[in-house]
């Protein structure tokens, strides 16, 4: 099981605008900022979709947390 405070910190690095959701564009930009320029738009879309439980195209903290605890 992951540590929820560490998870919130990590989630915050991806949720650039602080709205509580991570978009594919935010994910792609955060990965590039962390040194991974190989995350393309389609890859970012696929990563978000794989964790997006409600299918809204956004990753909420609850969905992120759930993915860490599978």
Secondary structure, DSSP 8 states (H G I E B T S, - for coil): ---HHHHHHHHHHH-TT-SSEE-HHHHHHHHHHTT-TT--HHHHHHHHHHH-TT-SS-EEHHHHHHHHT-
